[in-house]
Amino acid sequence: GLREPFIDAAKGLCILSVIFIHTVFWSGNSYTPLYIKNLSLLFDVPVFFFLTGCLMSIKPNIDPIKQIAKIILIFFIPVLVINSFSGYCSLKNLMQPICLSFADIKLFKVVGGSYWFVPVYVVGLIYSVLITKFLNKFWQVFIAVGIAVYYVYSWAFQSVLNINMLGVPAQRELFYLWLILVGFLTFKFKNKIIWVLFVLISAVSLGIMYSTIDGFFLQKYKFVTHLPYVLASLGSVGVIMLFKNVLKNKFLEYLGSRALYFYLSQGIGASILLYVVKYIHLHWVLKLAICYSINLVISLGLGFLFCKTVEFYPRIKDFVFKLFSRVLRVN
């Protein structure tokens, strides 16, 4: 189908960023300073959702069912294969990714730790397709503005919406749905002033929060989603869109066009790093640089292997079908 090089390159950057975040927060949790943890989260998974909305604005015929089937398979197959080899296969274990609940690979903990993205993405996709297909522009804008106002209200009154949207906490899901809608509504804007405003609002607000909240920790506002994390994501969206006509890189485009495979592989890479990190005794800067490099090599190498396997699969399938048809003809 239609590919947008900028969207793919931006997704590729997201993959590299997620590999860094999971290096910092899993194997690096004990030795990485708080300010590095905060900085790492400024460019995170939310950018993926914004880019999904951007893609929907130029490719209105996105099939959510096909996307959901693909995401289920991408996580189900490793759960089946790796757990079968490690003797950790059970019915519950196999049903979890099919039911969009979890991807539990005992050997590779970070795969499960990364899986929260999947149900959030699926629910966001369903709602955003409904909103963009069946509601006019006024209602699309109204919903996007309404969600933004809700997060300001939620922060001001420290109130959290304790309901679920198709099994995902609404406090989390509304934010990611909002990002898809913002991407859908704004991607074609020619004027860059909106992106500059996004960056300024984000930088000023986060600066105030950082200086007034003791021990400010962005991760605290990520999963019970609150305004600081919303604002951080707004900034990253603004920055990425300011480089819309500049961001061109074939390697990043390759990563981004196959983002789900690399998202899975980084979970395995960050998990392997958990076994290795205890043998590295260096100053934290060197340690983090080496660990990130190890994670990059493993994650990108595995992701490339997954992609090549998937690309090779149709040939195997065609060969098997031809073989069967010949056998049937002979008989």
C-alpha positions as MATLAB code, in Angstrom:
seq = 'GLREPFIDAAKGLCILSVIFIHTVFWSGNSYTPLYIKNLSLLFDVPVFFFLTGCLMSIKPNIDPIKQIAKIILIFFIPVLVINSFSGYCSLKNLMQPICLSFADIKLFKVVGGSYWFVPVYVVGLIYSVLITKFLNKFWQVFIAVGIAVYYVYSWAFQSVLNINMLGVPAQRELFYLWLILVGFLTFKFKNKIIWVLFVLISAVSLGIMYSTIDGFFLQKYKFVTHLPYVLASLGSVGVIMLFKNVLKNKFLEYLGSRALYFYLSQGIGASILLYVVKYIHLHWVLKLAICYSINLVISLGLGFLFCKTVEFYPRIKDFVFKLFSRVLRVN';
ca = [
       0.000    0.000    0.000;
       0.808    3.693    0.046;
       3.830    4.585    2.195;
       4.712    8.008    3.529;
       8.539    8.238    3.927;
       8.350   10.889    6.680;
       5.920    8.804    8.788;
       8.097    5.693    8.380;
      11.294    7.613    9.275;
       9.605    9.142   12.353;
       8.439    5.655   13.447;
      12.028    4.462   12.967;
      13.201    7.195   15.362;
      10.537    6.008   17.828;
      11.939    2.460   17.673;
      15.461    3.728   18.496;
      13.980    5.824   21.315;
      11.991    2.895   22.798;
      15.175    0.765   22.750;
      16.883    3.543   24.737;
      13.958    3.923   27.184;
      13.896    0.184   27.889;
      17.671    0.186   28.371;
      17.268    2.964   30.945;
      14.204    1.631   32.771;
      14.913   -2.118   32.853;
      18.601   -3.028   33.039;
      19.551    0.596   33.791;
      16.988    1.317   36.493;
      19.447    1.024   39.390;
      22.306    3.124   37.987;
      20.705    5.712   35.647;
      20.117    9.204   37.168;
      16.560   10.526   37.465;
      17.124   13.364   34.971;
      18.179   10.860   32.257;
      15.022    8.840   32.930;
      12.928   12.007   32.581;
      14.703   13.071   29.381;
      14.331    9.612   27.815;
      10.528    9.777   28.179;
      10.244   13.043   26.238;
      10.224   11.026   22.999;
       8.200    7.897   23.660;
       5.496    5.530   22.352;
       2.823    8.329   22.103;
       4.535    9.561   18.911;
       3.552    6.207   17.300;
      -0.110    6.972   17.964;
       0.150   10.494   16.560;
       1.771    9.046   13.413;
      -1.056    6.484   13.113;
      -3.467    9.426   12.945;
      -1.231   11.128   10.346;
      -1.328    7.975    8.218;
      -5.124    7.756    8.542;
      -5.433   11.294    7.138;
      -3.653   10.330    3.893;
      -4.775    6.698    3.769;
      -8.458    6.739    4.782;
      -9.048    3.080    3.810;
      -7.013    1.599    6.703;
      -8.515   -1.779    7.624;
      -8.530   -2.058   11.455;
      -9.405   -5.776   11.375;
      -6.316   -6.564    9.281;
      -4.141   -4.462   11.623;
      -5.546   -6.197   14.723;
      -5.044   -9.679   13.195;
      -1.431   -8.777   12.344;
      -0.638   -7.493   15.838;
      -2.180  -10.607   17.471;
      -0.077  -12.917   15.261;
       3.161  -10.955   15.729;
       2.968  -11.511   19.501;
       1.270  -14.928   19.524;
       3.895  -16.723   17.398;
       6.922  -15.846   19.637;
       4.898  -16.742   22.759;
       4.124  -20.142   21.195;
       7.620  -20.862   19.802;
       9.860  -19.522   22.617;
       7.715  -20.869   25.455;
       7.432  -24.288   23.768;
      11.234  -24.522   23.643;
      11.633  -23.321   27.234;
       8.894  -25.653   28.560;
       6.648  -22.808   29.709;
       3.690  -23.387   27.405;
       0.163  -23.475   28.819;
      -3.320  -22.798   27.483;
      -3.530  -19.564   29.489;
      -0.126  -18.506   28.218;
      -1.191  -19.066   24.579;
      -4.636  -17.484   24.945;
      -3.338  -14.218   26.451;
      -2.000  -12.673   23.196;
      -5.024  -14.013   21.253;
      -7.304  -12.256   23.771;
      -5.150   -9.051   23.642;
      -4.415   -9.485   27.328;
      -0.649  -10.089   27.696;
       2.394  -11.672   26.028;
       4.125  -13.671   28.722;
       7.529  -15.030   27.655;
       9.236  -16.201   30.827;
      12.769  -15.935   29.406;
      12.199  -12.414   28.060;
      10.381  -10.296   30.655;
      10.488   -7.007   28.726;
       8.262   -8.468   25.968;
       5.482   -8.588   28.573;
       6.564   -5.187   29.889;
       6.202   -3.732   26.380;
       2.851   -5.381   25.703;
       0.677   -2.665   27.331;
       0.969   -0.840   23.986;
      -0.998   -3.553   22.129;
      -4.498   -3.363   23.707;
      -4.173    0.453   23.897;
      -3.338    0.576   20.165;
      -6.162   -1.809   19.194;
      -8.809    0.106   21.190;
      -7.476    3.435   19.905;
      -7.647    2.128   16.331;
     -11.261    0.949   16.728;
     -12.477    4.237   18.248;
     -10.523    6.463   15.874;
     -11.853    4.615   12.806;
     -15.418    5.008   14.143;
     -14.884    8.732   14.831;
     -13.169    9.542   11.529;
     -15.527    7.463    9.362;
     -18.888    8.274   10.926;
     -18.539   11.760   12.447;
     -17.984   15.018   10.598;
     -15.048   17.398   11.150;
     -16.909   19.447   13.805;
     -17.416   16.403   16.054;
     -13.870   15.153   15.444;
     -12.457   18.515   16.607;
     -14.988   18.667   19.476;
     -13.874   15.248   20.794;
     -10.150   16.129   20.448;
     -10.603   19.454   22.299;
     -12.854   17.771   24.903;
     -10.180   15.161   25.730;
      -7.482   17.874   26.043;
      -9.739   19.862   28.406;
     -10.409   16.691   30.407;
      -6.666   16.163   31.109;
      -6.287   19.756   32.330;
      -9.354   19.248   34.558;
      -8.083   15.828   35.751;
      -4.748   17.386   36.771;
      -6.266   20.489   38.367;
      -8.644   18.468   40.541;
      -6.403   15.355   40.829;
      -9.313   13.225   39.666;
      -8.956   10.050   37.586;
     -11.633    8.517   35.373;
     -12.031    5.036   36.887;
     -13.735    3.287   33.979;
     -12.506    1.071   31.139;
     -12.730    1.473   27.365;
     -12.970   -2.076   25.949;
     -10.867   -3.316   28.871;
      -8.257   -0.517   28.873;
      -8.325    2.157   31.644;
     -10.034    5.236   30.138;
      -7.528    7.576   31.839;
      -4.865    5.983   29.616;
      -6.876    5.185   26.483;
      -8.386    8.659   25.995;
      -4.900   10.151   25.749;
      -3.760    7.766   22.997;
      -7.056    8.174   21.135;
      -6.530   11.957   21.388;
      -3.064   11.616   19.811;
      -4.490    9.657   16.861;
      -7.182   12.334   16.373;
      -4.644   15.181   16.604;
      -2.489   13.439   13.971;
      -5.533   12.886   11.749;
      -6.705   16.503   12.030;
      -3.373   18.330   11.779;
      -1.032   16.337    9.517;
      -1.937   18.299    6.375;
      -1.482   21.724    8.020;
       0.991   23.828    6.018;
       1.577   26.478    8.703;
       4.319   25.495   11.171;
       3.106   27.846   13.921;
       0.987   25.078   15.521;
       4.093   22.882   15.964;
       6.078   25.764   17.468;
       3.152   26.366   19.867;
       3.103   22.661   20.825;
       6.824   22.777   21.674;
       6.547   26.073   23.604;
       3.487   24.988   25.627;
       5.217   21.686   26.439;
       8.589   23.223   27.377;
       7.176   26.045   29.536;
       4.618   23.828   31.336;
       7.108   21.016   32.016;
       9.711   23.569   33.161;
       7.240   24.953   35.717;
       6.241   21.452   36.874;
       9.878   20.321   37.112;
      10.786   23.298   39.290;
       7.704   23.162   41.553;
       7.178   19.396   42.068;
       9.732   17.745   44.371;
      11.424   14.724   42.759;
       9.508   15.247   39.499;
       9.379   11.863   37.715;
       7.665   11.668   34.322;
       7.209    7.871   34.525;
       4.840    8.430   37.458;
       2.416   10.157   35.072;
       2.702    7.652   32.218;
       0.478    4.702   33.115;
      -2.086    6.486   35.248;
      -1.901    9.099   32.511;
      -1.733   12.665   33.788;
      -1.039   16.093   32.317;
       2.812   16.124   32.610;
       3.099   13.069   30.332;
       0.470   14.508   27.958;
       2.506   17.733   27.725;
       5.793   15.850   27.173;
       4.199   13.999   24.249;
       2.807   17.254   22.844;
       6.368   18.588   22.729;
       7.749   15.511   20.942;
       4.935   15.691   18.369;
       5.745   19.374   17.766;
       9.472   18.693   17.330;
       8.939   15.778   14.929;
       6.518   17.819   12.788;
       8.924   20.777   12.570;
      11.290   18.381   10.777;
       8.567   17.015    8.493;
      10.299   18.100    5.268;
      13.815   17.326    6.514;
      13.510   13.854    8.057;
      14.584   11.519    5.256;
      16.628    8.425    6.000;
      16.356    5.009    4.331;
      17.492    3.093    7.433;
      14.893    4.846    9.658;
      12.236    4.300    6.973;
      13.048    0.569    6.932;
      12.665    0.369   10.733;
       9.453    2.423   10.719;
       7.797    0.525    7.868;
       8.245   -2.677    9.922;
       7.805   -1.052   13.349;
       5.806   -3.885   14.976;
       8.541   -6.461   14.305;
      11.179   -4.173   15.795;
       8.878   -3.344   18.728;
       8.736   -7.071   19.497;
      12.494   -7.544   18.998;
      13.407   -4.673   21.349;
      11.478   -6.483   24.099;
      13.729   -9.502   23.572;
      16.876   -7.327   23.297;
      16.152   -5.451   26.532;
      15.421   -8.794   28.254;
      18.749  -10.332   27.176;
      20.461   -7.191   28.493;
      19.025   -7.960   31.970;
      21.206  -11.111   32.017;
      24.316   -9.235   30.825;
      24.241   -5.944   32.781;
      25.459   -7.438   36.091;
      28.842   -8.197   34.471;
      29.438   -4.571   33.398;
      31.177   -2.520   36.119;
      31.830    0.984   34.781;
      30.896    4.636   35.344;
      27.162    4.999   34.613;
      27.728    7.046   31.412;
      29.965    4.367   29.868;
      27.767    1.596   31.223;
      24.620    3.122   29.678;
      26.401    3.715   26.339;
      27.624    0.094   26.202;
      24.252   -1.327   27.309;
      22.370    0.761   24.732;
      24.808   -0.396   22.038;
      24.301   -4.057   23.035;
      20.509   -3.577   23.056;
      20.619   -1.880   19.641;
      22.659   -4.656   18.042;
      20.453   -7.452   19.456;
      17.111   -5.671   18.858;
      17.894   -4.496   15.319;
      19.506   -7.815   14.391;
      16.519   -9.833   15.645;
      14.032   -7.401   14.086;
      15.788   -7.731   10.728;
      15.641  -11.525   11.090;
      11.886  -11.381   11.869;
      11.308   -9.171    8.795;
      13.258  -11.487    6.489;
      11.373  -14.532    7.864;
       8.022  -12.831    7.167;
       9.167  -11.765    3.681;
      10.288  -15.347    2.961;
       7.035  -16.890    4.279;
       4.933  -16.345    1.077;
       7.562  -18.280   -0.919;
       7.325  -21.235    1.518;
       3.521  -21.045    1.364;
       3.530  -20.984   -2.474;
       5.978  -23.909   -2.581;
       3.766  -26.003   -0.225;
       0.614  -25.184   -2.237;
       2.339  -26.111   -5.525;
       3.614  -29.357   -3.994;
       0.123  -30.285   -2.721;
      -1.524  -29.440   -6.028;
       0.983  -31.626   -7.919;
       0.478  -34.526   -5.499;
      -3.306  -34.191   -5.850;
      -3.013  -34.060   -9.667;
      -0.803  -37.192   -9.682;
      -3.358  -39.010   -7.490;
];
